[in-house]
Amino acid sequence: MKSLVNTILISLLISLSACTNSVSYQKTKLGLEYHFFEKKDTGRSGKPGDYYLLDMIGQREDDSVFLNSYTMGHQIKMVRTKPPYISMFNDALGLLKIGDSVIFKMMADSFFRPLGQPIPKYLKKNEIIRFTLSVKDILNPQAHLLKMYESEYDRMEAYLNVKKWNFKTDTATGIKYEMIKTGNDLKAETGDIADISYLITYLDGKIIDRTKPGDKANFTVGSAEFAGLSRLILLASEGSKLQAIIPFSQAFGEQGSRYVDAYSTLVIELEIIKINKKQ
């Protein structure tokens, strides 16, 4: 039923956005063209720093679709950035309230360049693209972070229900771990260097990083680079093997890293081969 409703909504939005010649557009000061299909004057508006959750379809000049939140299975999240950052799309977010439905038109370069993203190969730099979108919610940073925590908790619980781990929860960090092999009595302290082997993945199993079979890596316990890994080493001992789910707050946080997506919950299989005590 849900897929049928989504199909109907997609068809309706695409047909509405295709009728570009029959609607009149207004223009922002930066030159973005827009047309409201529905304007909720009573809806709540946002401010710089807020997160906009959007049902969104992106189309080329020939009406072909290159972005579709409905088929992606989740809403598009856009942050309304604070001055002095300026972009056409960011400026246009200031026009919107919860419940609004609108079409935005702009050049492809004007959308992707301010995001620091290259223009996809299937689009031309000066091509006019349009976005048909509906504002589902606007969250301030605190409400957004709470929503991310709640969503993560649900996903972690679902993962553990499937995997049937005999796990413990570290109440200080929210890390959930299962000890597969208990090591000796040598415990690590902050500043020690641990020789480890590991496999790190996302919840869906996609591999992020791993040591090669028979190889090891050195990790300084207490390093701010990966707080969750330090915590696991402190919870275990030399010779231990364990597996754990690490919340994003103990991994790479809200920003992510070069190799890890923002807000990513990580799964790690870890062996603590040796603990080298600090001198």
ZADRENBA-775559 format. One line per field, with one value per residue: residue number from 1; x, y, z of N, C-alpha, C in turn. Coordinates in steps of 0.1 Angstrom, whole numbers, plus 5000, padded with zeros to 4 digits. Layout:
<nodes>
num <- (NUM ...)
nu <- (X ...)
nv <- (Y ...)
nw <- (Z ...)
cau <- (X ...)
cav <- (Y ...)
caw <- (Z ...)
cu <- (X ...)
cv <- (Y ...)
cw <- (Z ...)
</nodes>
This chain:
<nodes>
num <- (1 2 3 4 5 6 7 8 9 10 11 12 13 14 15 16 17 18 19 20 21 22 23 24 25 26 27 28 29 30 31 32 33 34 35 36 37 38 39 40 41 42 43 44 45 46 47 48 49 50 51 52 53 54 55 56 57 58 59 60 61 62 63 64 65 66 67 68 69 70 71 72 73 74 75 76 77 78 79 80 81 82 83 84 85 86 87 88 89 90 91 92 93 94 95 96 97 98 99 100 101 102 103 104 105 106 107 108 109 110 111 112 113 114 115 116 117 118 119 120 121 122 123 124 125 126 127 128 129 130 131 132 133 134 135 136 137 138 139 140 141 142 143 144 145 146 147 148 149 150 151 152 153 154 155 156 157 158 159 160 161 162 163 164 165 166 167 168 169 170 171 172 173 174 175 176 177 178 179 180 181 182 183 184 185 186 187 188 189 190 191 192 193 194 195 196 197 198 199 200 201 202 203 204 205 206 207 208 209 210 211 212 213 214 215 216 217 218 219 220 221 222 223 224 225 226 227 228 229 230 231 232 233 234 235 236 237 238 239 240 241 242 243 244 245 246 247 248 249 250 251 252 253 254 255 256 257 258 259 260 261 262 263 264 265 266 267 268 269 270 271 272 273 274 275 276 277 278 279)
nu <- (5008 5019 5039 5023 5010 5032 5040 5019 5021 5046 5041 5022 5037 5057 5042 5031 5054 5063 5047 5058 5055 5031 5029 5035 5066 5083 5111 5141 5164 5189 5184 5172 5145 5111 5080 5051 5031 5016 5010 5016 5006 5003 5021 5052 5081 5117 5151 5184 5208 5190 5175 5161 5137 5129 5106 5116 5121 5143 5148 5158 5162 5149 5129 5136 5143 5167 5170 5153 5136 5116 5119 5144 5138 5140 5137 5151 5177 5184 5206 5200 5222 5243 5249 5282 5277 5265 5241 5220 5200 5201 5193 5167 5155 5148 5123 5105 5080 5068 5049 5047 5047 5066 5083 5116 5139 5170 5205 5225 5252 5249 5236 5252 5279 5281 5277 5301 5304 5311 5297 5274 5282 5262 5248 5249 5269 5257 5231 5196 5181 5154 5137 5112 5095 5085 5079 5085 5093 5108 5137 5153 5189 5192 5169 5171 5195 5186 5166 5183 5197 5176 5167 5190 5193 5170 5178 5201 5191 5174 5194 5208 5187 5185 5211 5215 5233 5251 5252 5267 5261 5278 5273 5283 5289 5272 5280 5276 5286 5301 5319 5340 5363 5380 5408 5441 5453 5463 5456 5448 5458 5452 5473 5488 5500 5483 5485 5466 5441 5415 5381 5360 5327 5297 5263 5249 5267 5286 5320 5343 5369 5398 5422 5448 5448 5466 5481 5487 5477 5487 5475 5469 5459 5432 5432 5418 5409 5393 5372 5355 5368 5391 5377 5367 5390 5399 5379 5384 5410 5445 5449 5422 5392 5366 5333 5315 5290 5292 5281 5274 5282 5304 5321 5327 5311 5290 5301 5315 5341 5369 5366 5343 5309 5289 5272 5273 5268 5288 5301 5323 5348 5371 5404 5426 5458 5483 5494 5512 5529 5530 5560)
nv <- (4988 5012 5016 5019 5043 5060 5058 5071 5097 5104 5104 5124 5147 5149 5153 5178 5194 5192 5208 5234 5255 5266 5279 5308 5322 5335 5355 5352 5374 5365 5353 5328 5310 5305 5287 5284 5256 5250 5269 5272 5293 5292 5275 5264 5283 5283 5289 5302 5276 5256 5224 5211 5189 5172 5160 5153 5159 5159 5173 5173 5195 5181 5168 5144 5124 5129 5128 5115 5114 5097 5071 5066 5061 5077 5109 5140 5158 5190 5216 5248 5272 5294 5330 5342 5326 5320 5310 5301 5281 5278 5304 5303 5285 5299 5310 5291 5272 5247 5222 5235 5234 5234 5246 5249 5266 5265 5270 5241 5243 5263 5251 5228 5236 5255 5235 5222 5201 5182 5187 5163 5139 5135 5158 5192 5220 5246 5239 5242 5231 5217 5215 5199 5201 5192 5204 5186 5187 5210 5213 5224 5226 5211 5196 5181 5166 5150 5136 5121 5105 5090 5076 5062 5046 5029 5015 5002 4985 4969 4957 4941 4924 4908 4897 4884 4888 4881 4905 4932 4965 4994 5018 5043 5052 5041 5021 4989 4957 4924 4900 4878 4863 4860 4878 4880 4892 4917 4950 4979 5013 5048 5063 5041 5019 5000 4969 4959 4940 4944 4947 4970 4980 4994 4994 4980 4962 4970 4974 4994 4997 4976 4955 4937 4901 4885 4907 4938 4967 4998 5015 5043 5044 5063 5082 5109 5107 5084 5077 5057 5033 5035 5032 5006 4991 4997 4985 4959 4934 4925 4902 4897 4891 4907 4919 4948 4974 5007 5038 5068 5091 5082 5075 5089 5110 5139 5151 5132 5116 5116 5091 5080 5082 5110 5109 5081 5049 5024 4991 4968 4943 4932 4925 4924 4923 4929 4948 4976 4990 5024 5043)
nw <- (5000 5009 4989 4967 4973 4973 4946 4933 4944 4934 4906 4905 4915 4896 4873 4879 4881 4855 4841 4834 4818 4821 4845 4866 4875 4903 4914 4934 4951 4945 4921 4918 4906 4915 4923 4941 4948 4969 4997 5030 5052 5078 5087 5104 5102 5094 5105 5100 5104 5109 5102 5073 5063 5035 5010 4978 4944 4917 4885 4850 4822 4802 4815 4826 4855 4881 4907 4935 4963 4971 4959 4969 4995 5017 5033 5019 5035 5042 5052 5064 5060 5079 5077 5068 5045 5013 4990 4962 4966 4994 5001 4992 5009 5030 5024 5029 5047 5071 5054 5030 4994 4965 4935 4925 4904 4888 4876 4872 4881 4900 4921 4929 4932 4955 4975 4975 4959 4930 4897 4886 4861 4843 4840 4827 4831 4828 4826 4831 4860 4880 4911 4926 4955 4989 5021 5049 5075 5099 5117 5147 5156 5180 5182 5159 5164 5185 5172 5155 5174 5184 5162 5156 5179 5175 5152 5161 5180 5163 5147 5167 5174 5152 5150 5174 5195 5226 5244 5262 5276 5276 5298 5300 5275 5256 5239 5226 5233 5227 5243 5228 5232 5262 5274 5289 5321 5317 5315 5295 5297 5295 5271 5266 5240 5218 5200 5174 5156 5132 5119 5104 5099 5083 5096 5077 5067 5049 5042 5058 5068 5074 5089 5072 5068 5093 5098 5117 5135 5151 5179 5198 5230 5242 5223 5206 5182 5176 5197 5206 5199 5216 5241 5239 5240 5266 5280 5277 5276 5271 5245 5242 5223 5206 5197 5186 5186 5178 5187 5168 5182 5195 5176 5146 5147 5141 5119 5105 5086 5063 5052 5064 5067 5079 5111 5114 5125 5138 5132 5148 5147 5168 5178 5204 5203 5216 5244 5248 5273 5283 5285)
cau <- (5000 5028 5046 5013 5008 5044 5040 5009 5026 5057 5035 5016 5047 5064 5033 5030 5066 5065 5038 5065 5052 5018 5029 5044 5076 5089 5126 5147 5174 5200 5181 5165 5130 5103 5066 5044 5019 5008 5017 5010 5009 5002 5032 5063 5093 5130 5161 5198 5212 5179 5175 5148 5134 5121 5103 5122 5124 5151 5146 5166 5154 5140 5119 5141 5145 5180 5170 5140 5136 5106 5126 5156 5133 5141 5137 5164 5179 5192 5208 5200 5235 5243 5258 5282 5275 5253 5238 5206 5191 5201 5185 5153 5150 5142 5110 5096 5074 5064 5037 5048 5051 5072 5093 5128 5146 5184 5215 5231 5264 5245 5232 5262 5291 5281 5278 5314 5303 5312 5284 5274 5285 5249 5243 5257 5272 5248 5218 5186 5175 5144 5134 5098 5097 5075 5086 5078 5096 5120 5142 5165 5200 5191 5158 5177 5204 5177 5160 5193 5199 5164 5168 5202 5189 5161 5186 5210 5182 5170 5206 5210 5177 5188 5224 5213 5245 5250 5260 5266 5260 5287 5264 5290 5291 5261 5285 5271 5297 5301 5332 5341 5374 5386 5423 5448 5450 5470 5447 5454 5456 5454 5486 5494 5498 5477 5486 5452 5435 5401 5372 5350 5317 5285 5253 5245 5278 5296 5333 5349 5384 5402 5436 5450 5450 5480 5487 5482 5478 5490 5465 5472 5447 5429 5433 5405 5405 5383 5369 5349 5379 5398 5368 5366 5403 5399 5369 5389 5424 5454 5445 5407 5385 5352 5326 5307 5283 5297 5272 5281 5289 5317 5328 5332 5303 5281 5308 5321 5355 5371 5362 5332 5298 5284 5261 5274 5269 5298 5302 5337 5353 5384 5413 5437 5469 5493 5493 5526 5527 5537 5572)
cav <- (5000 5024 5018 5024 5057 5068 5059 5081 5110 5107 5107 5137 5157 5150 5159 5192 5201 5192 5219 5246 5266 5271 5286 5320 5321 5346 5353 5357 5384 5358 5348 5315 5311 5296 5288 5276 5249 5251 5278 5271 5306 5290 5265 5270 5286 5280 5300 5297 5265 5246 5213 5210 5175 5174 5151 5161 5153 5167 5169 5180 5202 5172 5162 5132 5125 5125 5127 5111 5109 5086 5059 5065 5056 5086 5123 5147 5167 5202 5226 5262 5276 5308 5340 5348 5316 5324 5302 5303 5272 5281 5316 5300 5278 5309 5312 5279 5268 5233 5220 5242 5226 5245 5243 5258 5264 5272 5263 5230 5248 5272 5242 5219 5243 5259 5224 5217 5188 5183 5185 5150 5138 5135 5172 5202 5231 5257 5234 5245 5220 5221 5207 5199 5196 5195 5205 5178 5192 5218 5210 5231 5216 5202 5186 5172 5157 5141 5127 5112 5096 5081 5068 5053 5036 5019 5007 4993 4974 4960 4949 4931 4914 4899 4890 4876 4888 4881 4917 4941 4979 5003 5029 5056 5056 5035 5011 4976 4948 4910 4894 4865 4856 4868 4878 4878 4902 4930 4960 4991 5026 5059 5065 5029 5016 4986 4963 4954 4937 4948 4949 4980 4981 5001 4984 4971 4952 4976 4975 5008 4995 4964 4951 4925 4889 4883 4920 4945 4982 5004 5025 5049 5044 5076 5091 5116 5104 5074 5075 5044 5023 5036 5027 4991 4985 4999 4976 4945 4932 4919 4889 4897 4893 4912 4926 4959 4985 5020 5049 5078 5100 5076 5072 5100 5121 5146 5155 5121 5118 5114 5077 5076 5092 5117 5102 5067 5038 5014 4977 4965 4931 4937 4916 4932 4914 4932 4961 4981 5000 5037 5045)
caw <- (5000 5009 4976 4957 4976 4968 4932 4930 4947 4925 4894 4907 4916 4883 4863 4883 4877 4841 4835 4838 4809 4825 4858 4866 4885 4909 4915 4946 4948 4939 4907 4918 4902 4923 4922 4951 4945 4982 5007 5044 5059 5093 5091 5111 5094 5100 5106 5097 5113 5110 5092 5065 5059 5023 4999 4968 4931 4909 4871 4840 4812 4794 4824 4832 4869 4885 4922 4939 4977 4973 4955 4978 5007 5029 5029 5018 5046 5038 5063 5061 5066 5085 5070 5054 5035 5005 4978 4957 4972 5008 5002 4989 5020 5039 5019 5032 5060 5071 5046 5017 4982 4956 4925 4924 4891 4888 4869 4879 4888 4911 4931 4933 4935 4969 4983 4974 4951 4915 4890 4881 4847 4835 4840 4821 4840 4826 4824 4841 4867 4888 4922 4932 4969 4999 5034 5059 5089 5101 5131 5151 5157 5191 5179 5149 5170 5193 5162 5150 5185 5185 5150 5158 5189 5169 5142 5168 5186 5152 5144 5177 5174 5141 5152 5186 5204 5240 5246 5274 5273 5284 5301 5299 5261 5248 5231 5230 5229 5231 5245 5222 5239 5272 5274 5301 5331 5314 5310 5290 5303 5286 5267 5261 5226 5216 5187 5172 5143 5133 5108 5107 5088 5087 5100 5065 5064 5040 5049 5059 5069 5080 5088 5064 5076 5099 5100 5129 5135 5164 5182 5211 5238 5246 5212 5204 5168 5176 5211 5208 5199 5229 5251 5238 5245 5280 5286 5275 5280 5261 5241 5240 5210 5209 5186 5192 5179 5183 5183 5160 5191 5200 5164 5139 5151 5132 5107 5098 5082 5048 5048 5072 5066 5091 5119 5111 5136 5132 5138 5147 5152 5173 5186 5211 5202 5226 5250 5250 5283 5281 5293)
cu <- (5009 5035 5036 5011 5020 5044 5030 5014 5037 5051 5029 5026 5054 5055 5031 5042 5069 5057 5045 5061 5038 5017 5038 5053 5080 5104 5131 5158 5186 5197 5174 5150 5123 5088 5060 5032 5010 5017 5010 5014 5009 5014 5044 5075 5106 5139 5175 5202 5202 5181 5161 5147 5124 5118 5107 5125 5132 5150 5155 5156 5144 5130 5124 5145 5159 5181 5155 5140 5126 5112 5138 5151 5135 5140 5150 5165 5189 5194 5208 5212 5234 5252 5272 5280 5263 5253 5223 5197 5190 5192 5170 5147 5143 5128 5100 5092 5070 5050 5037 5052 5055 5081 5104 5135 5159 5193 5221 5244 5260 5240 5244 5275 5291 5282 5291 5314 5305 5299 5285 5276 5273 5243 5253 5258 5261 5233 5208 5180 5164 5141 5120 5099 5086 5082 5079 5081 5108 5124 5154 5176 5198 5180 5163 5186 5196 5171 5170 5196 5188 5164 5179 5199 5180 5169 5196 5202 5178 5182 5208 5200 5179 5200 5224 5226 5241 5258 5258 5266 5269 5278 5270 5290 5280 5267 5280 5281 5295 5315 5332 5352 5379 5401 5429 5445 5456 5459 5454 5450 5458 5469 5494 5492 5494 5480 5473 5450 5420 5394 5361 5340 5306 5275 5249 5256 5288 5309 5339 5365 5386 5417 5437 5452 5464 5487 5481 5484 5481 5480 5468 5459 5444 5429 5419 5400 5393 5380 5364 5358 5387 5390 5368 5379 5404 5390 5374 5403 5432 5450 5430 5403 5371 5346 5317 5300 5287 5288 5280 5288 5302 5326 5333 5322 5294 5288 5313 5336 5357 5366 5349 5321 5294 5273 5262 5276 5278 5298 5317 5339 5368 5392 5424 5449 5480 5491 5507 5524 5536 5550 5572)
cv <- (5013 5027 5024 5039 5066 5069 5070 5095 5114 5111 5121 5149 5159 5157 5174 5199 5201 5204 5233 5258 5273 5278 5298 5319 5335 5344 5359 5367 5378 5352 5335 5318 5301 5298 5279 5269 5250 5259 5278 5283 5303 5280 5272 5272 5282 5292 5294 5287 5254 5236 5212 5196 5176 5161 5159 5153 5163 5163 5178 5188 5194 5164 5149 5134 5121 5124 5125 5106 5098 5072 5056 5059 5065 5100 5129 5157 5178 5211 5240 5269 5291 5317 5339 5338 5320 5314 5304 5294 5275 5294 5313 5292 5287 5313 5302 5278 5253 5232 5227 5232 5236 5239 5253 5255 5272 5264 5252 5235 5256 5263 5234 5226 5248 5247 5217 5203 5191 5181 5171 5150 5139 5148 5181 5214 5242 5252 5238 5233 5225 5210 5209 5193 5200 5194 5197 5182 5201 5217 5219 5221 5207 5192 5176 5162 5146 5131 5116 5101 5086 5071 5057 5042 5025 5010 4998 4982 4964 4951 4938 4921 4904 4891 4881 4876 4887 4893 4924 4955 4987 5016 5042 5061 5051 5025 4997 4966 4934 4905 4880 4857 4866 4867 4875 4890 4915 4939 4972 5003 5037 5062 5053 5027 5002 4982 4956 4949 4940 4947 4959 4981 4991 4990 4975 4962 4958 4979 4989 5006 4982 4962 4938 4912 4887 4896 4927 4960 4986 5015 5030 5051 5058 5086 5096 5113 5094 5070 5062 5032 5023 5029 5012 4985 4986 4989 4961 4944 4926 4905 4887 4898 4897 4918 4936 4967 4998 5031 5060 5088 5095 5072 5084 5112 5127 5150 5144 5123 5116 5101 5073 5087 5098 5108 5087 5058 5028 5001 4973 4951 4934 4926 4925 4922 4916 4946 4965 4993 5013 5037 5056)
cw <- (5000 4996 4966 4960 4971 4953 4927 4932 4938 4911 4894 4907 4903 4873 4866 4878 4862 4834 4838 4829 4813 4839 4857 4878 4891 4911 4928 4942 4942 4925 4907 4915 4910 4921 4932 4946 4957 4991 5020 5052 5074 5097 5097 5102 5101 5101 5103 5108 5114 5099 5086 5060 5047 5015 4987 4955 4923 4894 4862 4831 4804 4802 4830 4847 4873 4901 4926 4953 4979 4970 4964 4991 5019 5024 5027 5029 5041 5051 5058 5068 5071 5077 5076 5043 5026 4993 4974 4965 4987 5010 5001 5001 5030 5036 5025 5046 5059 5063 5033 5006 4971 4946 4925 4910 4892 4879 4878 4887 4900 4923 4937 4938 4950 4979 4984 4967 4937 4908 4884 4866 4838 4834 4834 4831 4840 4824 4835 4847 4876 4899 4926 4946 4978 5013 5044 5073 5089 5116 5134 5154 5169 5188 5168 5155 5178 5184 5157 5161 5185 5174 5151 5168 5183 5160 5150 5174 5175 5148 5154 5178 5163 5144 5164 5194 5218 5245 5259 5269 5282 5286 5299 5284 5252 5239 5236 5224 5234 5232 5239 5228 5249 5273 5287 5311 5328 5308 5305 5298 5293 5283 5263 5246 5224 5202 5185 5158 5143 5119 5112 5095 5093 5091 5089 5061 5054 5047 5047 5059 5076 5079 5079 5073 5080 5101 5113 5127 5149 5167 5196 5219 5244 5235 5209 5190 5167 5190 5214 5208 5212 5240 5251 5243 5260 5287 5286 5281 5269 5258 5238 5226 5213 5196 5192 5182 5186 5178 5176 5170 5196 5188 5157 5139 5140 5119 5099 5095 5067 5044 5055 5071 5080 5098 5117 5124 5130 5140 5137 5153 5156 5181 5191 5212 5213 5231 5254 5260 5280 5290 5303)
</nodes>
